[in-house]
């Protein structure tokens, strides 16, 4: 048998690194910011822009999609706009868990009046601290969201 030296081993090491690298990178990458509207099925869509933040008082604010007319937005906590008028929960955001009676909106049309869904709903944050699900109280709109990374509490 002919000894070919270290070249075959080096070739196999390079091959293994090329094959394994994409799967290893995928495991270490942060989740992407996104919101997916699942229901109504005729308006299903995914948007990949958005922001999530926690104010110093425990108010969580999030929106995904265009700034002028977000595809999905909701606020959890003591400073949710219109919370008194809509009898929404003012419970501060504390991380993973179930948040009922919070104000949420899903704009799926060209204007705020066309194909809009909103009012009170429920948001469930997963244990990872950055993703979860939502559903309007009437069940007409639902889906999932991801902040990409767990939002950090900002100082006032």
C-alpha positions in Angstrom: 0.0 0.0 0.0 1.3 3.4 -0.9 1.5 6.0 1.8 0.0 9.2 0.5 0.9 11.4 3.5 -1.3 14.0 5.1 -3.0 15.2 1.9 -6.0 12.8 2.0 -6.7 13.6 5.6 -6.4 17.3 4.9 -8.8 17.0 2.0 -11.3 15.1 4.2 -11.0 17.8 6.9 -11.7 20.6 4.4 -14.6 18.6 2.9 -16.1 18.0 6.4 -15.7 21.7 7.3 -17.5 22.8 4.1 -20.4 20.4 4.6 -20.8 21.0 8.4 -20.3 24.8 8.4 -23.7 25.8 7.1 -25.5 23.7 9.7 -23.3 24.9 12.5 -23.8 28.5 11.5 -27.6 28.0 11.3 -27.6 26.7 14.9 -25.8 29.8 16.2 -27.5 32.5 14.3 -30.1 34.7 16.1 -33.7 34.3 15.1 -34.9 36.8 12.4 -37.3 39.5 13.3 -40.7 38.6 11.8 -44.4 38.5 12.1 -46.6 36.0 10.4 -50.4 36.5 9.9 -51.9 33.0 9.7 -55.6 34.0 10.0 -57.5 35.1 8.1 -56.0 32.6 5.6 -56.9 34.8 2.6 -54.7 37.5 4.0 -51.8 35.4 5.3 -48.4 37.0 5.0 -45.0 37.4 6.7 -43.2 40.6 7.3 -39.5 40.7 8.2 -39.0 44.1 9.7 -40.0 45.2 13.2 -39.0 46.5 16.6 -39.6 45.4 20.1 -38.8 47.3 23.3 -39.5 47.4 27.0 -39.8 50.7 28.7 -38.5 51.2 32.3 -42.1 50.9 33.7 -42.6 47.5 32.2 -44.5 48.6 29.1 -43.7 46.3 26.1 -44.2 47.9 22.7 -43.8 46.1 19.4 -44.7 46.5 15.8 -43.8 44.7 12.6 -44.1 45.9 9.0 -44.2 49.4 7.6 -43.9 52.3 10.1 -46.9 54.1 8.7 -49.3 51.2 8.9 -47.8 48.3 10.8 -48.9 44.8 9.8 -48.9 43.8 13.5 -48.6 45.9 16.6 -49.4 45.5 20.3 -48.6 47.0 23.6 -48.5 45.2 27.0 -48.4 47.2 30.2 -49.3 50.2 32.1 -48.8 52.8 29.3 -50.7 51.1 26.5 -52.6 53.8 24.6 -56.4 53.7 25.0 -56.1 51.0 27.7 -58.6 52.8 30.0 -61.1 53.3 27.3 -60.9 49.7 26.0 -60.7 48.2 29.5 -57.4 46.6 28.5 -55.0 44.9 31.0 -52.3 47.2 32.4 -50.2 44.3 33.8 -46.5 45.1 33.3 -44.6 42.9 30.9 -42.5 40.4 32.8 -41.2 38.1 30.1 -42.5 34.7 29.0 -46.2 34.1 29.7 -49.8 34.7 28.8 -51.1 38.3 28.4 -54.8 38.5 28.0 -56.9 41.6 27.2 -54.1 43.6 25.6 -54.6 46.0 22.7 -53.4 44.6 19.3 -53.9 45.5 15.7 -53.3 43.8 12.4 -53.5 46.0 9.3 -53.8 43.8 6.2 -55.1 46.3 3.6 -53.9 49.4 1.9 -55.5 51.7 4.5 -56.4 51.5 8.2 -60.0 51.0 7.3 -59.5 48.2 4.8 -58.9 44.7 6.2 -58.0 45.8 9.7 -58.3 43.6 12.7 -57.9 44.9 16.2 -59.1 45.5 19.7 -58.4 43.3 22.6 -56.5 40.1 22.2 -54.1 37.6 23.8 -50.4 37.4 23.3 -48.3 34.5 24.5 -44.6 34.9 24.9 -42.5 31.8 24.6 -39.8 30.8 27.1 -37.1 32.0 24.7 -38.2 35.6 25.6 -38.5 36.9 22.0 -41.1 34.9 20.1 -44.7 33.9 20.6 -48.3 33.9 19.3 -51.2 36.3 19.1 -55.0 36.1 18.6 -57.7 38.8 18.6 -60.5 38.3 21.1 -63.0 37.6 18.3 -60.6 35.0 16.8 -60.7 36.7 13.4 -56.9 37.3 13.3 -54.0 35.2 14.6 -50.4 34.3 14.0 -46.9 34.4 15.4 -44.1 36.9 15.9 -40.4 37.0 16.7 -38.5 40.0 18.0 -35.2 38.3 16.9 -33.6 38.6 20.3 -35.1 39.1 23.8 -35.7 42.9 24.1 -33.8 44.7 26.9 -35.5 46.9 29.4 -34.7 50.6 28.6 -34.2 53.2 31.3 -36.7 56.0 31.4 
